[in-house]
Amino acid sequence: MAVDELKPSVAVVDDKFRPTLPLLRLSADVNAMSIIAGSGSPEGVVEARITRLYMDTAGVAGAILYIKKTNDVAGNRKNGWILV
């Protein structure tokens, strides 16, 4: 996933100060790269796209960080997390 670059010549708000499509896309890209945090394993619980990271705030040593490796398992986007 690549973050689109905003060029100086591209408006980020319209004449009514609403965000333009390039700004909305950039915001979505940045949000998609943030780490998801929660208590417990994300497997079967947290829906995400491939490459998202999840930190288990209640995790014990060796079971804290997960990565979404598979987009879905049998059509379920909440599955496909692996412990890293």
N, CA, C and O of each residue as an XYZ file, in Angstrom:
336
protein
N       0.849     -1.158      0.000
C       0.000      0.000      0.000
C       0.895      1.221      0.000
O       1.821      1.316      0.805
N       0.627      2.146     -0.889
C       1.424      3.362     -0.986
C       0.569      4.560     -0.606
O      -0.617      4.633     -0.928
N       1.189      5.474      0.069
C       0.497      6.707      0.424
C       0.647      7.671     -0.738
O       1.756      7.955     -1.192
N      -0.487      8.171     -1.214
C      -0.458      9.160     -2.286
C       0.161     10.451     -1.787
O      -0.034     10.854     -0.640
N       0.901     11.080     -2.657
C       1.541     12.344     -2.308
C       0.626     13.504     -2.684
O       0.050     13.525     -3.772
N       0.498     14.454     -1.787
C      -0.245     15.664     -2.111
C       0.724     16.654     -2.739
O       1.768     16.961     -2.162
N       0.388     17.139     -3.890
C       1.235     18.100     -4.576
C       0.795     19.514     -4.200
O      -0.390     19.739     -3.954
N       1.735     20.479     -4.150
C       1.379     21.849     -3.770
C       0.294     22.465     -4.656
O      -0.432     23.354     -4.212
N       0.180     22.011     -5.877
C      -0.806     22.594     -6.789
C      -2.214     22.014     -6.610
O      -3.159     22.488     -7.243
N      -2.364     21.002     -5.763
C      -3.656     20.349     -5.559
C      -4.322     20.916     -4.305
O      -3.731     20.929     -3.225
N      -5.537     21.376     -4.464
C      -6.285     21.917     -3.322
C      -6.665     20.786     -2.367
O      -7.061     19.704     -2.800
N      -6.543     21.047     -1.075
C      -6.920     20.040     -0.083
C      -8.302     20.308      0.505
O      -8.885     19.438      1.153
N      -8.829     21.519      0.278
C     -10.200     21.838      0.666
C     -10.859     22.580     -0.492
O     -10.184     23.224     -1.296
N     -12.192     22.482     -0.567
C     -12.896     23.196     -1.632
C     -13.271     24.603     -1.155
O     -12.837     25.038     -0.089
N     -14.067     25.297     -1.940
C     -14.414     26.679     -1.609
C     -15.292     26.803     -0.366
O     -15.478     27.904      0.153
N     -15.833     25.679      0.115
C     -16.614     25.682      1.359
C     -15.833     25.032      2.505
O     -16.400     24.664      3.534
N     -14.514     24.899      2.299
C     -13.586     24.347      3.289
C     -13.865     22.889      3.649
O     -13.578     22.444      4.760
N     -14.435     22.150      2.682
C     -14.624     20.711      2.846
C     -13.420     20.008      2.244
O     -12.868     20.490      1.254
N     -12.995     18.886      2.808
C     -11.836     18.177      2.259
C     -12.094     17.678      0.841
O     -13.191     17.218      0.526
N     -11.082     17.772     -0.004
C     -11.192     17.295     -1.377
C     -10.847     15.809     -1.423
O     -10.350     15.251     -0.445
N     -11.109     15.180     -2.548
C     -10.847     13.754     -2.707
C      -9.378     13.391     -2.454
O      -9.126     12.396     -1.774
N      -8.390     14.151     -2.970
C      -6.998     13.796     -2.675
C      -6.695     13.782     -1.175
O      -5.974     12.903     -0.702
N      -7.232     14.734     -0.431
C      -7.007     14.759      1.012
C      -7.708     13.588      1.695
O      -7.151     12.984      2.612
N      -8.905     13.268      1.264
C      -9.629     12.129      1.840
C      -8.892     10.816      1.580
O      -8.824      9.950      2.452
N      -8.341     10.677      0.371
C      -7.575      9.462      0.049
C      -6.317      9.361      0.904
O      -5.994      8.290      1.419
N      -5.606     10.480      1.055
C      -4.405     10.482      1.890
C      -4.751     10.123      3.324
O      -4.056      9.325      3.952
N      -5.806     10.699      3.838
C      -6.241     10.416      5.200
C      -6.579      8.937      5.383
O      -6.224      8.337      6.398
N      -7.260      8.356      4.408
C      -7.610      6.928      4.474
C      -6.358      6.060      4.436
O      -6.265      5.066      5.156
N      -5.383      6.440      3.586
C      -4.126      5.679      3.502
C      -3.368      5.720      4.822
O      -2.878      4.690      5.287
N      -3.269      6.883      5.420
C      -2.562      7.027      6.696
C      -3.276      6.238      7.785
O      -2.631      5.553      8.578
N      -4.593      6.327      7.829
C      -5.361      5.582      8.817
C      -5.171      4.074      8.639
O      -5.099      3.336      9.622
N      -5.091      3.622      7.403
C      -4.941      2.188      7.128
C      -3.587      1.654      7.578
O      -3.413      0.443      7.717
N      -2.634      2.541      7.805
C      -1.307      2.103      8.241
C      -1.140      2.133      9.758
O      -0.117      1.677     10.269
N      -2.109      2.654     10.477
C      -1.986      2.731     11.928
C      -2.117      1.341     12.543
O      -2.703      0.437     11.948
N      -1.572      1.188     13.722
C      -1.643     -0.087     14.430
C      -2.976     -0.156     15.179
O      -3.363      0.776     15.883
N      -3.657     -1.274     15.010
C      -4.906     -1.517     15.734
C      -4.519     -2.033     17.121
O      -3.620     -2.866     17.233
N      -5.168     -1.564     18.155
C      -4.885     -2.039     19.514
C      -6.162     -2.593     20.121
O      -7.257     -2.072     19.909
N      -5.991     -3.661     20.880
C      -7.128     -4.266     21.559
C      -6.649     -5.294     22.557
O      -5.454     -5.577     22.644
N      -7.560     -5.841     23.294
C      -7.226     -6.827     24.315
C      -7.558     -8.228     23.812
O      -8.708     -8.522     23.488
N      -6.555     -9.081     23.748
C      -6.740    -10.449     23.280
C      -6.351    -10.603     21.817
O      -6.052     -9.622     21.137
N      -6.357    -11.821     21.350
C      -6.010    -12.132     19.961
C      -7.044    -11.537     19.002
O      -8.239    -11.542     19.299
N      -6.589    -11.023     17.847
C      -7.536    -10.482     16.877
C      -8.213    -11.554     16.021
O      -9.224    -11.280     15.374
N      -7.670    -12.762     16.013
C      -8.176    -13.824     15.140
C      -9.649    -14.088     15.398
O     -10.056    -14.400     16.517
N     -10.439    -13.959     14.341
C     -11.867    -14.197     14.423
C     -12.649    -13.049     15.043
O     -13.865    -13.147     15.207
N     -11.954    -11.942     15.396
C     -12.602    -10.833     16.081
C     -12.460     -9.512     15.321
O     -13.420     -8.751     15.201
N     -11.245     -9.246     14.806
C     -10.947     -7.948     14.193
C     -10.848     -8.091     12.678
O     -10.051     -8.879     12.169
N     -11.673     -7.313     11.960
C     -11.638     -7.310     10.501
C     -10.607     -6.281     10.033
O     -10.568     -5.157     10.531
N      -9.767     -6.686      9.059
C      -8.751     -5.768      8.542
C      -8.250     -6.245      7.191
O      -8.494     -7.380      6.780
N      -7.534     -5.338      6.502
C      -6.900     -5.688      5.232
C      -5.521     -6.287      5.502
O      -4.959     -6.131      6.586
N      -4.994     -6.971      4.499
C      -3.647     -7.545      4.590
C      -2.664     -6.441      4.950
O      -2.825     -5.301      4.515
N      -1.654     -6.765      5.734
C      -0.536     -5.923      6.205
C      -0.862     -5.114      7.449
O       0.045     -4.497      8.009
N      -2.108     -5.081      7.913
C      -2.411     -4.325      9.135
C      -1.762     -4.990     10.336
O      -1.642     -6.214     10.392
N      -1.351     -4.186     11.280
C      -0.753     -4.671     12.519
C      -1.758     -4.525     13.656
O      -2.578     -3.608     13.669
N      -1.676     -5.444     14.604
C      -2.550     -5.431     15.774
C      -1.695     -5.668     17.004
O      -0.900     -6.607     17.038
N      -1.853     -4.820     18.021
C      -1.131     -4.999     19.268
C      -2.106     -5.424     20.352
O      -3.104     -4.749     20.607
N      -1.805     -6.553     20.990
C      -2.635     -7.050     22.091
C      -2.187     -6.349     23.367
O      -1.108     -6.632     23.888
N      -3.004     -5.445     23.865
C      -2.644     -4.667     25.049
C      -2.618     -5.501     26.325
O      -2.040     -5.086     27.329
N      -3.243     -6.674     26.288
C      -3.239     -7.563     27.450
C      -2.277     -8.727     27.243
O      -2.236     -9.654     28.051
N      -1.507     -8.679     26.166
C      -0.635     -9.794     25.796
C       0.484    -10.051     26.780
O       0.919     -9.164     27.514
N       0.927    -11.270     26.771
C       2.085    -11.664     27.568
C       3.293    -11.693     26.645
O       3.139    -11.663     25.424
N       4.472    -11.751     27.205
C       5.690    -11.776     26.397
C       5.587    -12.856     25.330
O       5.271    -14.009     25.624
N       5.857    -12.469     24.092
C       5.801    -13.415     22.982
C       4.440    -13.502     22.311
O       4.295    -14.210     21.315
N       3.453    -12.810     22.822
C       2.118    -12.840     22.218
C       1.521    -11.437     22.226
O       0.453    -11.204     22.793
N       2.226    -10.511     21.589
C       1.786     -9.119     21.635
C       1.447     -8.558     20.259
O       0.456     -7.841     20.125
N       2.235     -8.859     19.240
C       2.052     -8.241     17.931
C       1.609     -9.274     16.896
O       2.194    -10.350     16.777
N       0.559     -8.916     16.149
C       0.014     -9.765     15.091
C       0.037     -8.988     13.780
O      -0.003     -7.758     13.775
N       0.102     -9.719     12.670
C      -0.007     -9.103     11.345
C      -1.083     -9.844     10.564
O      -1.220    -11.062     10.672
N      -1.840     -9.093      9.781
C      -2.887     -9.704      8.950
C      -2.198    -10.239      7.699
O      -1.776     -9.464      6.841
N      -2.084    -11.548      7.595
C      -1.348    -12.184      6.508
C      -2.253    -12.625      5.371
O      -1.848    -12.583      4.209
N      -3.461    -13.042      5.681
C      -4.402    -13.530      4.680
C      -5.623    -12.626      4.676
O      -6.165    -12.303      5.733
N      -6.055    -12.215      3.488
C      -7.180    -11.285      3.399
C      -8.431    -11.837      4.056
O      -9.117    -11.127      4.791
N      -8.725    -13.082      3.798
C      -9.856    -13.719      4.463
C      -9.649    -15.215      4.461
O      -8.892    -15.747      3.648
N     -10.318    -15.888      5.364
C     -10.298    -17.346      5.443
C     -11.746    -17.790      5.304
O     -12.586    -17.496      6.154
N     -12.022    -18.502      4.222
C     -13.381    -18.964      3.918
C     -14.373    -17.798      3.890
O     -15.511    -17.925      4.340
N     -13.920    -16.660      3.351
C     -14.787    -15.497      3.224
C     -14.903    -14.636      4.463
O     -15.629    -13.642      4.451
N     -14.209    -14.987      5.532
C     -14.285    -14.224      6.778
C     -13.053    -13.331      6.908
O     -11.942    -13.826      7.098
N     -13.250    -12.008      6.805
C     -12.127    -11.063      6.888
C     -11.627    -10.867      8.317
O     -10.663    -10.131      8.530
N     -12.252    -11.500      9.286
C     -11.781    -11.415     10.670
C     -10.733    -12.477     10.966
O     -10.117    -12.464     12.031
N     -10.529    -13.395     10.029
C      -9.524    -14.437     10.178
C      -8.327    -14.135      9.299
O      -8.429    -13.326      8.377
N      -7.189    -14.771      9.566
C      -6.001    -14.586      8.759
C      -4.881    -13.839      9.478
O      -3.916    -13.413      8.844
N      -5.002    -13.676     10.794
C      -3.961    -13.022     11.612
C      -2.916    -14.036     12.032
O      -3.251    -15.186     12.317
N      -1.653    -13.629     12.076
C      -0.598    -14.503     12.607
C       0.210    -13.721     13.648
O       0.376    -12.506     13.539
N       0.694    -14.418     14.627
C       1.529    -13.839     15.674
C       2.940    -13.669     15.122
O       3.492    -14.590     14.521
N       3.521    -12.487     15.326
C       4.902    -12.259     14.851
C       5.841    -12.034     16.004
O       7.037    -11.827     15.795
